Amino acid sequence: MEKVLMLFRLGAKYLYRYRRRYGFLLIALVFCFAVVSFITSTKDGMYDNVYITAQSHYAGDIIAVGYGRYFQMQSPVISSIMEAVSLSGISPKYTVMRTLYYNRGVIYFNGNALTLKYVIGSDWENEERLFSRMDFSFPVKSFLDDDSIILSSPVAEQLGAAVGDSIILETNENRQKNTGRFIVKGIVNDASIFGYYKVYISRLSLNRLLLYNDADCSAIGFFFENPSAAERNRRILQSILSDKLDIGPLVYDRDGLDRGPGDKVYLLTLPVNLSDVSDLLDAMNLITYFLYSLMLIIIFASASVTYRLILHERAKEMGIMRAIGFLSGDLRAVLWTEIIILGIISLLAGFLFALILNVIASFISFSWFPSFEIFLKNGKLSPLYLPNTIIINIISTLLILAAAAVLPSLRASKKKLPSLLSGEPL
């Protein structure tokens, strides 16, 4: 143990002595690890924001939706779905019911009219956890009124409406127009593809405007403790429901849903609903992998060149160490200690630099990028530091550094004493 501590102290001492020689390698390692950490944390943050935004919009990790012209599920269908969930044992964390009205709602205020893309009938109290994650223009105290309406910021801006205003919502089903008067209780700052032309009212109010039964809904969303198990749970639920309902086949993208038979109940997951943005996500993945690989190549090249030069300059010194009794293994231990300490310092400094880069990136506006808001949190890039990703980054960097340093140090430590003392190239 005493010898190990002695070799460690010697390695730290030599690292400090040759700090100028190691300077270039240190800068390269810090920069590359910072870029790798910045890229992966930003990508993970963007993915997480997309998932959270979509989870709030579609209300679930698995969504049972009545697909067809009317998006309507009546009590017998709802009972069958809930019974199948109970039998399946998939154990959702909580369940949300919504009534959906797409592309035909019209909102009126102060002489202005606007056709809405999404009118969502929500159970206010049951969805409190979803609304608490949204970015409101100011805090909203209660969603419990059936005459309340929540507007997205683009709707409020185009109408010129503010909290407290009274507006009229019109529906048009089966050539029958129904209207309701609502009070604006909140404005959600959401200019993403999900937020444009969207409003929330109570499910009971929307059901009555559409002449549904009070207990009807269009979609039932199931949230799970582990969202990654959603696809497996969907298959389990599909197999049970196929014996109870006229259910549509499993689909894996929006095109498959549109091509499927209508007027059936479909089980969807968020990847199915997000398939429209899958190309953008795939492109982002390719860019991430390219930059990640490029940084690792730079680390390997920098470490290889710098370390070989350092070993060449220290050949006589290593020869003297061998002459006074150091073994080949002792030399390797000293050399590897230098690299390990250098790697740890580089990783810590690189991670701090990545934090600074993420702070700077949070001030950059992406308003010029259409629909990029779904990747942002409160309009800003927000990094997500996942433990698994950080560990992979650390291991990858250290392995690349080891690959560049181990073989040259092995050759140097095994070289014959006369060759080291003569300064012969390693």
N, C-alpha and C positions, 0 to 999 in steps of 0.2 A: 504493500500500500504506500509505503514511504517513497519507493522508487517511482510509482505512478504519479504521486504528487510532485516529485522532483521534475519528472519529464513534462508534466503539465505546466509547471512554473517556467521551465526552460522554453517551452513552445510559446507561451505568452510573452516572455522576454524577447525572443527572436522576432515575433510578430511586431512588437513595438519598435525594435531596432530597425527592421526593414519596412516600416510603415510607409515610407515614400515609394518603395518598390511596389507595395501592395495597393497603393493609392488608386491606380487606374482600375484594378480589379474590384476594389471596394465600391468605387463610383458606379461601375457597370452593374454590379450585383444589386446595389441599392436602387438604381434607376429601373432595371429590368423587373425586379420583384415588385417595385411600386406600380409599374405599369400592369403587371400581371394581376396584382391585387385589385387595382382600380378597375380593370376590365371585368374581372369575374364578379366583384361586388356590385358593380353597376348593372351588369347583365342579370344577376340574381335579383337585384332590387326591381328592375324593370319587369321581370317575369312575375315577381310577387305582386307588384302593383296591378299588372294585367289580370292576374288571378283574382285578387281582392275586388277589383272593379267589376269584373265579370260575375263574380260570386254574388255581389250585391245586386247587380242588374238582373241576373237570371234567378237569383234566390235559391241557391243550392249547389251541392257538388253533383248530385243526381237530380234531374228534374223530370217528373212525369207530366207531360203536357198533352192536352187535347188538341191534336193538330188537325187543321181543316179550316173551313171558312170562319167558323164561329169560336173556335178555341174553348169550347164549353164542356165541362165535366159535371154531371149531375150526381146526386147523392149515392145511387147504387154503384157508380163507377168509383167514386171517391172511397166508399166503404170497401170495395174490392181491393183497391190499391193499398189502403191502410192495413187490411187483413193480410195481404201478401207480404207487406213489410214486417209485420209481426211474426209471420211464419218463417220468413227467410233468416231471421236472426242477425240481420246486418246492423241493427242497433244504431240508427242515426242519433246524433247528439241533440238535434232539434229539428223541427219540421215547420215549414212555412207554406201557406196557401195564398195564391194570388189569382185575381181575375185580370186578364190581359185584353187590351183593345188596341189594335194596330192600324195606323195609317188613315183612320177615318174620323178621329175625334177633332173637333174644332173648338177653339177657345176664343172668347170675346172679352175685350176690355177697352173701355174708353174710345169706342169707335174703331178699334183695331181687331182684326181676326187673324188667326194662325191655325193652320192644319198641323196636328200633332202626329209624330211618328209613334210615340208610345204613351198610352194612358194605362197606368198600372194601379190596380185596386189592391191595396195592402191592408193587412190586419195590423193597425198601428202598434198596439201593445206587444204583439207577438214578434214584430220586426224591429223592436227598439234597438237591438244589438246591431242590426244592419245600418239603421239610420245614424247610430252613434259613430260609425266609421266614416260617414260622409262629411265633406267640408262645407258647412253652412256659412252663409254670410254673417250670421250671428246666432248665438245659441237659441235653440227651440225648446220650449218648456214642455209642450204636450202635443201628442198626435192623436188624442183620443176622440176628437169630434168628427162626426160624420159629414160635417160641412167644411172640413179643412181640406186644403190643397197645398201640395209642395211643388214648386216650379223649379226647373233647371235654369241656370243663369242665362243661357241663350234665349229661352222662352220669355223670361222676365224682361230682358233687354229689348227684345223686339216688340213686346207689348207695352213697355214702359210701366210695368206693374211693380209694386213694392209690397213688403209685408204689411198686412192689414187691409189691403185692397179687396174689393168684392168683384169676382169675375164670374163669367157664365161658361159652362162646359156643355157642348152639344154632341150627342151621339146620333148616328143614323144607321139603324138596323132594319132590314126588311122594309125599306122605304118609309120607316117611321122615325121621325126626329123627336128626341127627348132632350130636355135641357135641365141643368141644375145650377144653382148659384152656390159658390164656394168662397171662403175667405182664405186668402194667402197667409199661411202660417210659417212658411220658410222658403228660402231660396238656396238651392244646392249649387255650389260652384263646380259645375261639371260641363266642360265644353268638349268632352271626348265624343267618339262616335256613338257611345251609349247615351250620353247626356243631351244631345241635341234634340230639341222638340219633344221633351219628356216631362210628364207630370205624374204625381202620385195623389190619389184620393183613397178613401176607405173602400175596402172590398164590397161592403154592403151597399154603399152609394152607387158604385159602378154596376153592381148586379142589378140594382133597381132601374138604373138608366137603360141597361141593356135588356130589361124585362126577363132576367134570369130569376131563379129561385134564390132566396137569401143565402142558402147554404152552398150554392154552386161555386165553382171556381174554374179557372183555365189551366192552372199549373200547381203542382205540389212539389216543393223543393225539400230535399233531404241534405242536411249538413252532417259531416262526419268528423270525428276526432282526428282521423288520418285521411286527408283528402286523396292521397295517392292510391288508396284502396277503392276509389270510386268505380273504376272500370270493372274490377272483380265483383263488387257489390251489384253493379248494374246487371251483369250476366246472371247472377243468382236470382235477382228480383225478376228479370225477364223470364226465366224458366218457370217460376211460380205463377206469374201473371198470365202466361200464355194459356194456362188451363182455366183462367177465370174471366179473361176479357178478350175482345177482338183487338189484340194489340199489334202495333206495327213492328216490323223487323228491326233488329239493331242496325243503326246507321252510324257512320264514323265521320261524316262531314255534312255541311249544309246542303250540298248538291244531292247527296243520298237521301236527305230528308225531303227535299223538294220533289225528287223523283218517286218517292215512296207513295203507297196508296193513302189517300186522304181520309179524313173523318175517323181517325184511329188515335189511340193513346200511344205515345212514343216515350221511351226512356232515353234521356239525353244526358251527357256529361258536358262539362265546360269545354274540353277539347273539341267536341262536336260543334258547340255553339261558336267557338273561337276559330273555327277552320277558315273563316274569311280573312283572318290576319295571320294565318299560318305561314304564308310566304314571307312576310316581314319578319316573323320570328325565326324562320329558317335562315334567312339572310343574315340576321343578327348573330345567329349561332356560328355561321361560317366565318364571319368577320372575327368573332371572338376566338375561334380555334386558330385562325391564321395568325392573329397578333400574338396569341399565347405561344404558338410554336416558334414564331420569329424571336420573341424574347428569350426563350430557352436556347435557341441557336446562338444568340448573341452572348448569353452567359457562358455557353460551352466554348465558343471561340475565344472570348476574352480570357477565360480561366486557363485555357490550354496555352495560349501564346505567353501570357504574363507569367504563369507558373514555370514554364520551361526556362524563360529568361532568368527568373529568380534562382532556380536551381543551378543553372549554369554559372551564375556569378558566385554562388556559394559552394562550388565544388571543393575548393581548397579548404574552406572552413569545415565542411563535412569530413574531409580527409583527416584533418587534425583531430576532430572528435573521435573518429575511428581509431586513430593512433594512440589516444590517451585512454582507450578502453571501452568506448561506446560500441555496442553491437549494432548490426544492421536493423534489428527490430527496434532498438532504442531510437535510431535515426528516423525510422518511419513514424514512430509514435510522436516525436517532436514535430515532424513535418505535418502530420495529420492533425495534431493539436492546433497548429497555426491555422489550418484551413477550417477546422470546426469553429474556432473562436471567430475567425473572419466571417464565416457563414452566419453565425448567430447575430453578430453585430449588424451585418448587412440586412438580415431579415427584419430585425427590429427597426432599423432606420428606414428600410423600404416600406414597412407597414405604416410608419408615421408619415412618410411622404405620400403614401396612397390616401391617408386620411385628409391631408391637405389638398390633394387633387380632387377628392370627392367634395370637399367644401367649396372649392373654386367652381366645380361643375354645377353645383346646386344653384349658382347665381346666373347660369347661362340660360337664356330664353330659347325655347324651342317652338315659339308660336308660328314660325315660318314653316314648320313641318306639319302638313295636314294630318289630323287625327292622331298625332303623337302623344296627346294628353293621356291616353290610356296607359302609357308607360310611366307616367309621372305621379308623384304624390304631392297634392296641394300645388300643382303646377311646377314642381321641381324634381330633378333627378334625386332619388334617394337610394343610397347603397344599402345592401343587405349582406352582412358578414356571417355567412353560414359556417359553422364549425367544420363540416366535412370539406367544404371548398377550401377553407384556409389551410387545413391539414394537407390536402392534396397539393396546394401551391407550395407549401413548405417542403414536403417530401420531394416534389418534382425538382425544385431548385437545388436542394441538397444533393439529390442523386446526380444531377447534371454537373454540379460542382465536383462531386466525388469522382465521376467518370473522367473529368478533365485533370484531376490531381493525382489519383491513385497510381495509375501506370507510370507516369514520370517519376514519382517518388519511389516506387518500387525499383525501377531501374537505377536510380541514383543511389539508393541505400545498398544495393547488391553489387555496385561497381567495385572493382578491385582498388585497394588502397593506393597503389602507385598511380593509377589513372586519376583518382580524385585529387591527390596532391599535385599532380602535374597540370591540373585544370583542363584535362581533356574533355571535349564536348560530351555531354550526357546523352 
